[in-house]
C-alpha cells in the first residue's frame, strides 16, 4: 500500500462524516431558517478539509495530470464550495460499504445515494429564495422535496414551481442532473439484473446439458470428416 492509499484510507471516515454533517446542516438551515452564523463555519470547515485532502492526494499522485482527469468531482467540490451535495458524491467511491460490494451492487448503491443526495440538496437550495418570494408557492421543506422529486423524475406535476431567478437556476440544474440520475438508475437496475453471476456462487452444470453438448460435438466432427472424404 503506497502513501496515497494510506492517506485515503485514513481520511475517508473523517471526510464522509464532514460531508454528511455539512449536507444535513444545509438542509436543516433551509428547512428551519437557522442562522448563517452557525452554518457558515461548518461549511468552511468541510470545504477546508476537502481542499486539503485534494491537495495532499494531488501531491502524492505519481501522475498528477491523470489524477486531475480521473477525479473531476473532487476538483469541482473544491472550486465550487457552495455545492455541498458534491462532497457526499465525492466520497461515495471511497466508503467501505460501497467499495466492498460487487460491481453491480456498487453501481446500484452509489446511484441510489447520489439520487437521494441530489433531491435533498436541491430541495434545500430552492427553498431559501422561494420562501421569501411574495408569489412563491414553495413555502416548506416538504413542498421543496415534492418539487425536487417531481423535477428529478421528469414528472413535472406543476403544482409547485420556482418563481425567483435563483430558484429557476436551481430548477434548471436539477432538471439536467435529474435526467442523468434517472438514466443512471435505469442503467444500474438493468445491469443488476443482467450481470453475470459470480462463478464461485454459480450452480453446478446440468449433466444432461453436458451430454447433449458432447453429442453435438461428435455430430459436428462426423460431418467435417464426411465432407473431407
C-alpha positions in Angstrom: 0.0 0.0 0.0 1.6 3.3 -1.1 1.3 6.7 0.7 -1.6 7.9 -1.4 -3.7 4.8 -0.5 -2.8 5.0 3.2 -3.8 8.7 3.2 -7.1 7.9 1.5 -7.8 5.1 3.9 -7.2 7.2 7.0 -9.1 10.3 5.8 -12.2 8.7 4.2 -14.1 8.3 7.5 -13.5 11.9 8.5 -14.4 13.3 5.1 -17.5 11.2 5.0 -18.6 12.5 8.4 -17.9 16.1 7.5 -19.7 15.8 4.1 -22.8 14.4 5.8 -22.7 17.0 8.6 -22.4 19.8 6.1 -25.3 18.5 4.0 -27.5 17.9 7.0 -26.7 21.3 8.4 -27.5 22.9 5.0 -30.8 21.0 4.8 -31.8 21.9 8.4 -30.8 25.6 8.0 -33.0 25.8 4.9 -35.9 23.9 6.4 -36.0 25.7 9.7 -34.3 29.0 8.8 -31.3 28.6 11.1 -28.8 31.5 11.3 -25.9 31.6 8.8 -23.6 32.4 11.7 -23.8 28.8 12.7 -23.9 27.1 9.3 -21.1 29.1 7.6 -18.3 27.9 10.0 -19.4 24.2 9.5 -19.4 24.7 5.7 -16.0 26.4 5.7 -14.5 23.6 7.9 -15.8 21.0 5.5 -14.5 22.8 2.5 -11.1 23.3 4.0 -10.9 19.6 4.8 -11.8 18.6 1.3 -9.4 21.2 -0.2 -6.5 19.9 2.0 -7.3 16.3 1.1 -7.4 17.1 -2.6 -4.1 19.0 -2.4 -2.4 16.1 -0.5 -3.6 13.4 -2.8 -2.5 15.5 -5.8 0.9 15.9 -4.3 1.2 12.2 -3.6 0.0 11.1 -7.0 2.6 9.7 -9.4 0.9 11.1 -12.5 -0.8 14.4 -11.4 -2.4 15.1 -14.8 -4.0 11.7 -14.7 -5.2 12.3 -11.1 -6.9 15.6 -12.1 -8.6 13.9 -15.1 -9.8 10.9 -13.0 -11.2 13.0 -10.1 -13.3 15.8 -11.7 -15.9 15.8 -8.9 -13.2 16.2 -6.2 -11.9 19.2 -8.1 -15.3 20.8 -8.5 -16.0 20.2 -4.8 -13.0 22.4 -4.0 -13.6 25.1 -6.7 -17.4 25.4 -6.1 -17.8 25.1 -2.3 -21.4 26.2 -2.4 -22.4 22.9 -4.0 -22.4 20.9 -0.7 -24.0 17.8 -2.2 -20.9 17.1 -4.3 -19.0 16.4 -1.2 -21.1 13.4 -0.5 -20.8 12.3 -4.0 -17.0 12.7 -3.9 -16.6 10.3 -1.0 -19.0 7.7 -2.2 -16.4 5.7 -4.1 -14.1 5.7 -1.1 -16.6 4.4 1.5 -16.1 0.8 2.5 -19.7 -0.2 2.4 -19.6 0.7 -1.3 -16.2 -0.5 -2.4 -16.5 -4.0 -0.8 -19.6 -4.9 -2.9 -19.7 -6.4 -6.3 -19.6 -4.2 -9.3 -23.4 -4.4 -9.9 -24.2 -3.8 -6.3 -21.8 -1.0 -6.1 -23.4 0.7 -9.0 -26.9 0.4 -7.5 -25.9 1.6 -4.1 -23.9 4.6 -5.5 -26.7 5.6 -7.8 -29.3 5.5 -5.0 -27.1 7.6 -2.7 -26.5 10.1 -5.5 -30.2 10.4 -6.3 -31.1 10.9 -2.6 -28.4 13.5 -2.1 -29.5 15.4 -5.2 -33.1 15.5 -4.1 -32.4 16.7 -0.5 -29.8 19.3 -1.5 -31.9 20.6 -4.4 -34.9 21.0 -2.2 -32.9 22.9 0.3 -31.3 25.1 -2.3 -34.6 26.1 -3.9 -36.4 26.7 -0.6 -34.2 29.6 0.5 -35.1 32.1 -2.3 -38.7 30.8 -2.8 -39.8 31.1 0.8 -39.1 34.8 0.8 -40.8 35.5 -2.6 -44.3 37.1 -2.5 -45.7 35.0 -5.3 -43.8 31.9 -4.3 -45.7 28.6 -3.8 -42.8 26.6 -2.2 -43.1 27.5 1.4 -42.0 24.5 3.4 -39.3 21.9 3.0 -41.9 19.3 2.3 -43.1 21.3 -0.7 -39.5 21.7 -1.8 -38.9 17.9 -1.6 -42.0 17.2 -3.5 -41.0 19.6 -6.2 -37.5 18.2 -6.3 -38.8 14.6 -6.7 -41.2 15.6 -9.5 -38.4 17.5 -11.2 -35.7 14.8 -10.9 -38.1 12.1 -12.1 -39.2 14.4 -15.0 -42.8 14.0 -14.0 -43.4 17.7 -13.5 -46.8 18.0 -11.9 -46.7 21.8 -12.0 -48.4 22.3 -8.6 -45.1 23.5 -7.2 -42.6 25.6 -9.2 -40.0 28.2 -8.6 -40.8 31.9 -9.4 -37.5 33.6 -8.5 -34.4 33.8 -10.7 -32.3 31.9 -8.2 -34.9 29.2 -7.8 -35.2 28.8 -11.5 -31.5 28.4 -11.9 -31.6 25.6 -9.3 -34.6 24.1 -11.1 -32.7 24.1 -14.4 -29.7 22.5 -12.9 -31.9 19.9 -11.2 -33.6 19.1 -14.5 -30.2 18.5 -16.2 -28.9 16.5 -13.2 -32.2 14.6 -12.9 -32.0 13.3 -16.5 -28.5 11.9 -15.8 -29.5 10.5 -12.4 -32.6 8.7 -13.7 -30.5 7.3 -16.6 -28.0 6.1 -14.0 -30.8 4.5 -12.0 -32.2 2.7 -15.1 -28.7 1.5 -16.1 -27.9 0.4 -12.6 -31.1 -1.7 -12.3 -30.6 -3.2 -15.8 -27.0 -4.0 -15.1 -28.0 -5.6 -11.8 -30.5 -7.9 -13.5 -28.3 -8.9 -16.5 -24.9 -9.1 -14.7 -23.3 -12.5 -14.8 -23.4 -14.3 -11.5 -20.2 -14.9 -9.6 -18.6 -18.2 -10.8 -17.9 -19.1 -7.2 -21.6 -19.0 -6.4 -22.9 -20.3 -9.7 -24.9 -23.6 -9.7 -23.2 -26.8 -11.0 -23.7 -27.5 -14.7 -26.5 -29.9 -15.6 -25.0 -33.2 -16.7 -27.8 -33.7 -19.3 -26.8 -30.5 -21.0 -23.2 -31.6 -20.9 -24.1 -34.9 -22.7 -26.1 -33.0 -25.3 -23.2 -30.7 -26.0 -20.8 -33.7 -26.2 -23.2 -35.4 -28.7 -23.5 -32.2 -30.8 -19.7 -32.0 -30.9 -19.5 -35.6 -32.1 -22.0 -34.9 -34.9 -20.2 -31.8 -36.0 -16.9 -33.7 -36.1 -18.5 -36.6 -38.1 -19.9 -34.1 -40.6 -16.5 -32.5 -41.1 -14.9 -35.9 -41.6 -17.6 -36.8 -44.2 -17.0 -33.6 -46.1 -13.3 -34.2 -46.1 -13.7 -37.7 -47.7 
